[in-house]
Amino acid sequence: MDDLRTAVGTVLDWPVDHVAAAVVAADGRVLATAGEQQRTFRLASVTKLLTAYATLIAVEEGAVEWDTEAGPEGSTVRHLAAHVSGLAFAGDAVQAAVATKRIYSNTGFEVLGATIAHAAGIPFAEYLHQAVCEPLGMTATRLEGSPGAGGVATAADLARFAAELQAPTLTHTLAEATVVSFPGLDGILPGYGRQKPNDWGLGFEIRDGKSPHWTGGGSSPRTFGHFGQSGTFLWVDPDAGAAAVVLTDRDFGPWAIEAWPPFTDRVLAAL
């Protein structure tokens, strides 16, 4: 366990002003932490994991269905969650026919949140709080803007969420969201260029054989999660039986490309 604490503690040497990290076992135990666990950080696109989880619950509750029409003509809730609706990264432009290309889209997640809000009859931020944050005791987590990038949270809260992603209590359909949806589609992984294919689940990015990638060289192909432009990430590696959360206050850039994969490999080696 000392090796794991040492591995997690390497985040304290990163070129950031504030950082928090946690590694969580499959049984929910927090195995190691470093940094400011109660500090609130902007999540950026790690928000999409929370929105995806709320979408699973909305489908199971019957508020929406995966085949509910949403977005461009022919698009559904499933297409939006898997980034194959054809919507551009930002703005309302439609750049491809449905299910022909993986176009990572913040707009798609905004439409997804609006669709659930309309069906549930409450703002999406409130739905997310009631469906996910409140039951998991994530008291510092809130949505302050877009369902695709507007979340804020602490590492302590996301450690609870990482435990839930490994042993779900709020949904029984997570497994179908963490395998590839619409396989074989190429696309751009932001910050890492074109991936062939650019595999994605229903809101969860799938590691598979992508290279380069923000996880480690030792990460299993089944690893799923997300990273955010605000310098944040959360991954779950089912083969390792663990998850990691890292939050910083420095936007993603070359420093992160250099620092993140070695961190993950050190953690996996220590596990």
LINDA-V787939 format. One record per backbone hydrogen bond with DSSP energy under -1.0 kcal/mol. CO is the residue of the C=O (numbers start at 1). NH is the residue of the N-H. E is the energy in kcal/mol with one decimal. If there is no record, write none. Layout:
# LINDA-V787939
co:CO nh:NH e:E
co:CO nh:NH e:E
This chain:
# LINDA-V787939
co:1 nh:5 e:-2.4
co:2 nh:6 e:-2.4
co:3 nh:7 e:-2.3
co:4 nh:8 e:-2.8
co:5 nh:9 e:-2.3
co:7 nh:10 e:-1.0
co:8 nh:11 e:-1.6
co:9 nh:12 e:-1.7
co:10 nh:13 e:-1.8
co:11 nh:14 e:-1.6
co:14 nh:16 e:-2.1
co:18 nh:249 e:-1.2
co:19 nh:36 e:-2.0
co:20 nh:247 e:-2.9
co:21 nh:34 e:-2.0
co:22 nh:245 e:-2.7
co:23 nh:31 e:-2.3
co:23 nh:32 e:-1.2
co:24 nh:243 e:-2.3
co:25 nh:28 e:-2.0
co:29 nh:25 e:-3.2
co:32 nh:23 e:-2.4
co:34 nh:21 e:-2.8
co:35 nh:37 e:-1.2
co:36 nh:39 e:-1.1
co:37 nh:156 e:-2.1
co:41 nh:153 e:-2.0
co:43 nh:46 e:-1.8
co:44 nh:47 e:-2.1
co:45 nh:48 e:-1.6
co:46 nh:49 e:-1.5
co:47 nh:51 e:-2.3
co:48 nh:52 e:-2.7
co:49 nh:53 e:-2.1
co:50 nh:54 e:-2.4
co:51 nh:55 e:-2.0
co:52 nh:56 e:-2.1
co:53 nh:57 e:-1.9
co:54 nh:58 e:-2.5
co:55 nh:59 e:-2.5
co:56 nh:60 e:-2.3
co:57 nh:61 e:-2.5
co:58 nh:63 e:-2.0
co:58 nh:64 e:-1.0
co:65 nh:68 e:-1.8
co:66 nh:78 e:-2.3
co:68 nh:77 e:-1.7
co:72 nh:75 e:-2.5
co:75 nh:70 e:-1.9
co:76 nh:80 e:-2.3
co:77 nh:81 e:-2.4
co:78 nh:82 e:-1.7
co:79 nh:84 e:-2.6
co:80 nh:83 e:-1.3
co:81 nh:203 e:-1.2
co:83 nh:103 e:-1.6
co:84 nh:99 e:-3.1
co:86 nh:95 e:-3.4
co:89 nh:106 e:-1.9
co:89 nh:107 e:-1.3
co:93 nh:88 e:-2.4
co:97 nh:100 e:-1.5
co:101 nh:103 e:-1.0
co:105 nh:109 e:-1.1
co:106 nh:110 e:-1.7
co:107 nh:111 e:-2.5
co:108 nh:112 e:-2.2
co:109 nh:113 e:-2.5
co:110 nh:114 e:-2.2
co:111 nh:115 e:-2.3
co:112 nh:116 e:-2.0
co:113 nh:117 e:-2.5
co:114 nh:118 e:-2.4
co:115 nh:119 e:-2.0
co:116 nh:120 e:-2.8
co:117 nh:121 e:-2.0
co:123 nh:127 e:-2.2
co:124 nh:128 e:-3.0
co:125 nh:129 e:-2.0
co:126 nh:130 e:-2.7
co:127 nh:131 e:-3.0
co:128 nh:132 e:-2.4
co:128 nh:133 e:-1.7
co:129 nh:134 e:-3.2
co:132 nh:136 e:-1.5
co:133 nh:138 e:-2.7
co:134 nh:137 e:-1.3
co:137 nh:139 e:-1.7
co:138 nh:141 e:-1.0
co:142 nh:152 e:-2.2
co:146 nh:150 e:-3.0
co:150 nh:144 e:-3.0
co:151 nh:43 e:-2.8
co:152 nh:142 e:-2.0
co:153 nh:41 e:-2.9
co:154 nh:158 e:-2.2
co:155 nh:159 e:-2.0
co:156 nh:160 e:-1.2
co:157 nh:161 e:-1.8
co:158 nh:162 e:-2.7
co:159 nh:163 e:-1.9
co:160 nh:164 e:-2.0
co:161 nh:165 e:-2.2
co:163 nh:167 e:-1.5
co:174 nh:177 e:-1.3
co:174 nh:178 e:-1.0
co:177 nh:202 e:-1.7
co:185 nh:198 e:-2.8
co:186 nh:102 e:-2.1
co:187 nh:195 e:-3.2
co:189 nh:192 e:-2.9
co:193 nh:189 e:-2.8
co:195 nh:187 e:-1.6
co:199 nh:206 e:-1.1
co:200 nh:181 e:-3.2
co:201 nh:203 e:-1.3
co:204 nh:201 e:-3.5
co:205 nh:225 e:-1.7
co:207 nh:210 e:-1.9
co:216 nh:219 e:-1.2
co:220 nh:223 e:-2.1
co:221 nh:208 e:-2.7
co:223 nh:207 e:-3.2
co:224 nh:236 e:-2.9
co:225 nh:205 e:-2.3
co:226 nh:234 e:-2.3
co:228 nh:231 e:-1.8
co:228 nh:232 e:-1.1
co:229 nh:252 e:-2.8
co:232 nh:228 e:-3.1
co:233 nh:246 e:-2.7
co:234 nh:226 e:-2.1
co:235 nh:244 e:-2.4
co:236 nh:224 e:-2.3
co:237 nh:241 e:-1.2
co:237 nh:242 e:-1.4
co:241 nh:26 e:-1.7
co:242 nh:237 e:-2.7
co:243 nh:24 e:-2.7
co:244 nh:235 e:-2.1
co:245 nh:22 e:-2.2
co:246 nh:233 e:-2.7
co:247 nh:20 e:-2.3
co:253 nh:257 e:-1.8
co:254 nh:258 e:-1.9
co:255 nh:259 e:-2.0
co:256 nh:260 e:-2.8
co:259 nh:263 e:-1.6
co:260 nh:264 e:-2.4
co:261 nh:265 e:-2.6
co:262 nh:266 e:-2.3
co:263 nh:267 e:-2.4
co:264 nh:268 e:-2.8
co:265 nh:269 e:-2.2
co:266 nh:270 e:-2.2
co:267 nh:271 e:-1.9
